[in-house]
C-alpha cells in the first residue's frame, strides 16, 4: 500500500508501469510453469508410465520412510538459525518453538513465489508474537538466510566435484559448472555488500529515487536502520556464531542427500554417494532458477530427471523420485500451512507488509 504526501493510506489503482510489470511477471511465471510441466511430461512419456509405477510398487509400505530424512534436515536447519541469533538474543524461546516458526515460514517460501521474502516476513511476525523485539527478530532472519546461502554455495561446489567425476559430457559441462559456481559466489558477495551498506537504507534510497512512499519504511525508518546496524555488528562481534550457523546449515544440505540415497535402494536402484550428492546439489540450483514459479513446479521435476540421467541413474527412477519428492514436499508444506493458520497469520497482512511493522 502507498501513502499520500500526508502519510495516509490510499486505495488508488496502481500506476500503468506497475500494471505492465505485474503482467510481465505473471506471463513469465505461466511460461516457465508450462515449459517445466511440458518437459516433465515428455520425460514421463519417454521413461514409460509402467516402469514408473513398478518403481513405486517396490516401495510398498516403506513409502512413509521418505518423510524421515527431511525431518532431520529441518531440525538441523533450525539449529543453524538458532546460532544466527547470537549467544544471548533468543529471548528465552525454546528450540522447538523456533522449529515450529521456521517450519511455518518455509511452508510459505515453498508455495508462494515471493523470492523467500514472504516466508522470512512470517518468521519475523511469529517471533514478534512471542515477544522478540523486531530488531532482533529481523536481524536473525537475515543472518540465518545469509548463512544458509553461503553454505549452499559450498554444497554446490562439492556437488560440482562429484558431477565432474561422474559425467561424461566433457568440457562443456565443466564450463557450465564453473559459471554456476561463480554466479553463486557473486550472489554471496553482493548479499554481503548490500548488508554492509544496509538493506533497509538501500530500500529507502531506491523508493525515494522511484518517488514511491511506502508507509512502513517511512514510519519505522530509525528502527530499520537499527536492524541494519545490528546485522553488520553481528558479523564483527559474533563471528564464531556465524561460522557455527553456516557450518550447521552446510550439514543440513549434506543431509539432504540422504533422502535419495535411501529411496533408490528401496526402489531397487543401486546408487553411489557421489550420484546422490550431485543430484541434490543441482536440484537446489534448479529451484533457485524456478523461484518465480509456485513451488518450482515442473522446473524441479525436469531437473531431477535430467540430473539422474546425467549421473547414470535410470530415467524411470528419476521420474518416480521426482514425483515422490513432490509428494514429500506437499506433506511438509501442508503441515507448515496448518502452523501458519494456527498462528492466525493473514495473507492480506503478508502482502501489504504489515507483519513487519514494528511495535517494539
DABEL-V818263 format. One record per pair of residues at least 12 apart in sequence whose C-alpha atoms are under 10 Angstrom apart, sorted by the first residue. I is the first residue (numbers start at 0). GAP is how many residues later the second one is. If there is no record, write none. Layout:
BEGIN
<<I:GAP> <I:GAP>>
END
This chain:
BEGIN
<<0:13> <0:212> <0:213> <0:214> <0:215> <0:350> <0:351> <0:352> <0:353> <1:12> <1:210> <1:211> <1:212> <1:213> <1:214> <1:350> <2:209> <2:210> <2:211> <2:212> <2:213> <2:215> <3:208> <3:209> <3:210> <3:211> <4:208> <6:206> <6:207> <6:208> <6:211> <6:212> <7:207> <8:205> <8:206> <24:267> <25:266> <25:267> <27:264> <27:265> <28:84> <28:261> <28:262> <28:263> <28:264> <28:265> <28:267> <29:262> <29:263> <29:264> <30:262> <31:258> <31:260> <31:261> <31:264> <31:265> <31:266> <31:267> <32:257> <32:259> <32:260> <32:261> <32:262> <32:263> <32:264> <32:265> <32:266> <33:259> <33:263> <33:264> <33:265> <34:263> <34:264> <34:267> <35:254> <35:257> <35:260> <35:261> <35:262> <35:263> <35:264> <35:265> <35:266> <35:267> <36:260> <36:261> <36:262> <36:263> <36:264> <36:265> <37:260> <37:261> <37:264> <38:259> <38:260> <38:262> <38:263> <38:264> <38:266> <39:257> <39:258> <39:259> <39:260> <39:261> <39:262> <39:263> <39:264> <39:265> <39:266> <39:279> <39:282> <40:257> <40:260> <40:261> <40:278> <41:260> <42:258> <42:259> <42:262> <42:263> <42:272> <42:273> <42:275> <42:276> <43:258> <43:261> <43:271> <43:272> <43:274> <43:275> <43:276> <44:271> <44:274> <45:269> <45:270> <45:273> <46:258> <46:267> <46:268> <46:269> <46:270> <46:271> <46:272> <46:273> <47:267> <47:268> <47:271> <48:267> <48:270> <48:271> <49:266> <50:264> <50:265> <50:266> <50:268> <50:269> <51:263> <51:264> <51:265> <51:266> <51:267> <51:268> <51:269> <51:271> <52:263> <52:264> <52:267> <53:213> <53:262> <53:263> <53:266> <54:209> <54:211> <54:212> <54:213> <54:214> <54:261> <54:262> <54:264> <54:265> <54:266> <55:210> <55:211> <55:261> <55:264> <55:265> <55:267> <55:268> <56:209> <56:210> <57:207> <57:208> <57:209> <57:210> <58:204> <58:205> <58:206> <58:207> <58:208> <58:209> <59:206> <59:207> <61:201> <61:204> <62:200> <62:203> <62:204> <62:261> <63:264> <64:194> <64:197> <64:198> <64:201> <65:192> <65:193> <65:194> <65:196> <65:197> <65:200> <65:258> <65:259> <65:261> <65:262> <66:192> <66:257> <66:258> <66:260> <66:261> <66:262> <66:264> <66:265> <67:190> <67:191> <67:260> <68:186> <68:187> <68:188> <68:189> <68:190> <68:191> <68:192> <68:193> <69:182> <69:185> <69:186> <69:187> <69:188> <69:189> <69:258> <69:259> <69:262> <70:185> <70:261> <71:180> <71:183> <71:184> <71:186> <72:176> <72:178> <72:179> <72:180> <72:181> <72:182> <72:183> <72:184> <72:185> <73:25> <73:26> <73:28> <73:29> <73:32> <73:175> <73:178> <73:182> <74:20> <74:21> <74:23> <74:24> <74:25> <74:27> <74:28> <74:177> <75:23> <75:169> <75:172> <75:173> <75:174> <75:175> <75:176> <75:177> <75:179> <76:22> <76:25> <76:67> <76:71> <76:168> <76:169> <76:171> <76:172> <76:173> <76:174> <76:175> <76:176> <77:17> <77:18> <77:19> <77:20> <77:21> <77:22> <77:23> <77:24> <77:25> <77:66> <77:167> <77:170> <77:171> <77:174> <78:16> <78:17> <78:19> <78:20> <78:165> <78:166> <78:169> <78:170> <78:173> <79:64> <79:65> <79:67> <79:68> <79:161> <79:162> <79:163> <79:164> <79:165> <79:166> <79:167> <79:168> <79:169> <79:170> <79:171> <79:172> <80:17> <80:18> <80:21> <80:59> <80:60> <80:61> <80:62> <80:63> <80:64> <80:66> <80:67> <80:161> <80:163> <80:164> <80:165> <80:167> <80:168> <81:12> <81:13> <81:16> <81:17> <81:58> <81:59> <81:62> <81:159> <81:162> <81:163> <81:166> <82:57> <82:60> <82:61> <82:64> <82:155> <82:157> <82:158> <82:159> <82:160> <82:161> <82:162> <82:163> <82:165> <83:55> <83:56> <83:57> <83:58> <83:59> <83:60> <83:61> <83:62> <83:63> <83:147> <83:150> <83:151> <83:154> <83:157> <83:158> <83:159> <83:160> <83:161> <83:162> <84:51> <84:52> <84:53> <84:54> <84:55> <84:56> <84:58> <84:59> <84:149> <84:153> <84:156> <84:157> <84:160> <85:50> <85:54> <85:57> <85:148> <85:149> <85:151> <85:152> <85:153> <85:154> <85:155> <85:156> <85:159> <86:151> <86:153> <86:154> <88:43> <88:44> <88:47> <88:48> <88:51> <89:37> <89:42> <89:46> <89:47> <89:50> <90:36> <90:39> <90:40> <90:41> <90:42> <90:45> <91:38> <91:39> <91:40> <92:34> <92:37> <92:38> <92:39> <96:29> <96:30> <96:33> <97:25> <97:28> <97:29> <99:23> <99:26> <99:236> <99:239> <99:240> <100:18> <100:21> <100:22> <100:23> <100:24> <100:25> <100:26> <100:235> <100:238> <100:239> <100:242> <101:17> <101:18> <101:20> <101:21> <101:22> <101:24> <101:25> <101:39> <101:234> <101:237> <102:16> <102:20> <102:229> <102:230> <102:232> <102:233> <102:234> <102:236> <102:237> <103:15> <103:16> <103:18> <103:19> <103:22> <103:228> <103:229> <103:230> <103:231> <103:232> <103:233> <103:234> <103:235> <103:236> <103:237> <103:238> <103:239> <103:241> <104:12> <104:13> <104:14> <104:15> <104:16> <104:17> <104:18> <104:19> <104:20> <104:21> <104:228> <104:231> <104:232> <104:234> <104:235> <105:12> <105:13> <105:14> <105:16> <105:17> <105:226> <105:227> <105:230> <105:231> <106:12> <106:188> <106:222> <106:223> <106:225> <106:226> <106:227> <106:228> <106:229> <106:230> <106:231> <106:232> <106:233> <107:12> <107:13> <107:14> <107:15> <107:187> <107:225> <107:228> <107:229> <107:232> <107:239> <108:13> <108:182> <108:185> <108:186> <108:224> <109:177> <109:181> <109:184> <109:185> <109:186> <109:219> <109:220> <109:222> <109:223> <109:226> <110:180> <110:182> <110:183> <110:184> <110:185> <110:186> <110:218> <110:219> <110:222> <110:223> <110:226> <111:179> <111:180> <111:181> <111:182> <111:183> <111:184> <112:177> <112:178> <112:179> <112:180> <112:181> <112:182> <112:183> <113:177> <113:178> <113:179> <113:180> <113:237> <114:173> <114:175> <114:176> <114:177> <114:178> <115:29> <115:175> <116:233> <117:229> <117:232> <117:233> <117:235> <117:237> <118:22> <118:231> <119:18> <119:21> <119:22> <119:24> <119:25> <119:236> <120:16> <120:17> <120:20> <120:229> <120:230> <120:232> <120:233> <120:234> <120:235> <121:218> <121:223> <121:224> <121:225> <121:227> <121:228> <121:231> <121:233> <121:234> <122:14> <122:15> <122:17> <122:18> <122:217> <122:232> <122:233> <123:12> <123:13> <123:14> <123:15> <123:16> <123:17> <123:18> <123:231> <123:232> <124:12> <124:13> <124:218> <124:220> <124:225> <124:229> <124:230> <124:231> <124:232> <124:233> <125:214> <125:217> <125:218> <125:219> <125:229> <126:14> <127:227> <127:228> <127:230> <127:231> <127:232> <128:214> <130:229> <131:228> <132:225> <132:226> <132:227> <133:89> <133:90> <133:92> <133:93> <133:222> <133:223> <133:224> <133:225> <133:226> <134:88> <134:89> <134:90> <134:91> <134:92> <134:93> <134:94> <134:95> <134:96> <134:223> <134:225> <135:90> <135:91> <135:94> <135:95> <136:90> <136:219> <137:86> <137:89> <137:90> <137:92> <137:93> <137:218> <138:85> <138:87> <138:88> <138:89> <138:90> <138:91> <138:92> <138:93> <138:95> <139:87> <139:90> <139:91> <139:94> <140:90> <141:53> <141:57> <141:85> <141:86> <141:89> <142:52> <142:88> <142:89> <142:91> <142:92> <142:99> <142:102> <142:103> <143:98> <143:101> <143:102> <143:105> <144:100> <144:101> <144:104> <145:42> <145:45> <145:46> <145:49> <145:96> <145:99> <145:100> <146:41> <146:95> <146:96> <146:97> <146:98> <146:99> <146:100> <146:101> <146:102> <146:103> <147:97> <147:98> <147:99> <147:100> <147:101> <147:102> <147:104> <147:105> <148:35> <148:36> <148:38> <148:39> <148:42> <148:97> <148:100> <148:101> <149:34> <149:35> <149:37> <149:38> <149:39> <149:41> <149:96> <149:97> <149:99> <149:100> <150:37> <150:92> <150:94> <150:95> <150:96> <150:97> <150:98> <150:99> <150:100> <150:101> <150:102> <150:103> <151:32> <151:94> <151:97> <151:98> <151:100> <151:101> <151:102> <151:129> <151:132> <151:133> <152:27> <152:28> <152:29> <152:30> <152:31> <152:32> <152:34> <152:35> <152:97> <152:128> <152:131> <152:132> <153:27> <153:30> <153:31> <153:92> <153:93> <153:96> <153:99> <153:127> <154:94> <154:95> <154:96> <154:97> <154:98> <154:99> <154:122> <154:123> <154:125> <154:126> <154:127> <154:129> <155:21> <155:24> <155:25> <155:28> <155:97> <155:121> <155:122> <155:124> <155:125> <155:126> <155:127> <155:128> <155:129> <156:20> <156:21> <156:23> <156:24> <156:25> <156:27> <156:121> <156:124> <156:125> <157:96> <157:116> <157:119> <157:120> <157:123> <158:18> <158:95> <158:115> <158:116> <158:117> <158:118> <158:119> <158:120> <158:121> <158:122> <158:123> <159:13> <159:14> <159:16> <159:17> <159:18> <159:20> <159:21> <159:114> <159:117> <159:118> <159:119> <159:121> <159:122> <160:13> <160:16> <160:113> <160:116> <160:117> <161:111> <161:112> <161:113> <161:114> <161:115> <161:116> <161:117> <161:119> <161:149> <162:14> <162:111> <162:112> <162:113> <162:114> <162:115> <162:116> <162:118> <162:119> <162:144> <162:147> <162:148> <163:13> <163:110> <163:114> <163:147> <164:109> <164:110> <164:113> <164:146> <165:108> <165:109> <165:112> <165:144> <165:145> <165:146> <166:108> <166:111> <166:140> <166:142> <166:143> <166:144> <166:145> <167:142> <167:143> <167:144> <168:141> <176:105> <179:102> <179:105> <183:101> <191:40> <193:34> <194:33> <194:34> <194:36> <194:37> <195:32> <195:33> <195:35> <195:36> <195:37> <195:39> <196:31> <196:32> <196:35> <197:26> <197:27> <197:28> <197:29> <197:30> <197:31> <197:32> <197:33> <197:34> <198:25> <198:26> <198:28> <198:29> <198:30> <198:32> <199:17> <199:21> <199:22> <199:23> <199:24> <199:25> <199:26> <199:27> <199:28> <200:16> <200:20> <200:21> <200:23> <200:24> <200:27> <202:14> <203:13> <203:14> <203:17> <203:20> <203:21> <213:139> <214:138> <214:139> <214:142> <215:136> <215:137> <215:138> <215:139> <215:140> <215:141> <215:142> <216:136> <216:139> <216:140> <218:138> <218:139> <219:136> <219:137> <219:138> <219:139> <222:134> <222:135> <222:137> <223:133> <223:134> <252:24> <252:27> <252:28> <252:31> <253:22> <253:23> <253:26> <253:27> <254:22> <254:25> <255:20> <255:21> <255:24> <255:25> <256:16> <256:17> <256:18> <256:19> <256:20> <256:21> <256:22> <256:23> <256:24> <257:15> <257:18> <257:19> <257:22> <258:17> <258:21> <258:62> <258:66> <259:13> <259:15> <259:16> <259:17> <259:19> <259:20> <259:61> <259:65> <260:12> <260:13> <260:14> <260:15> <260:16> <261:14> <262:54> <262:58> <262:61> <262:62> <263:12> <263:49> <263:53> <263:54> <263:56> <263:57> <266:50> <266:53> <266:54> <267:49> <268:44> <268:45> <268:48> <269:43> <269:44> <270:40> <270:41> <270:42> <271:39> <271:41> <273:37> <274:32> <274:33> <274:35> <274:36> <274:37> <274:38> <275:31> <275:32> <275:35> <275:37> <277:29> <277:30> <277:32> <277:33> <278:24> <278:25> <278:26> <278:27> <278:28> <278:29> <278:30> <278:31> <278:32> <278:34> <278:39> <279:24> <279:27> <279:28> <280:26> <281:18> <281:21> <281:22> <281:25> <282:16> <282:17> <282:18> <282:19> <282:20> <282:21> <282:22> <282:23> <282:24> <283:16> <283:19> <283:20> <284:15> <284:18> <285:13> <285:14> <285:15> <285:16> <285:17> <285:18> <286:12> <286:13> <286:14> <286:16> <287:12> <294:31> <294:34> <294:35> <294:38> <296:29> <297:24> <297:28> <299:22> <299:25> <299:26> <300:17> <300:18> <300:19> <300:20> <300:21> <300:22> <300:24> <300:25> <301:16> <301:17> <301:20> <302:15> <302:19> <303:13> <303:14> <303:15> <303:16> <303:17> <303:18> <303:19> <303:21> <304:12> <304:13> <304:14> <304:15> <304:16> <304:17> <305:12> <305:13> <307:13> <307:14>>
END
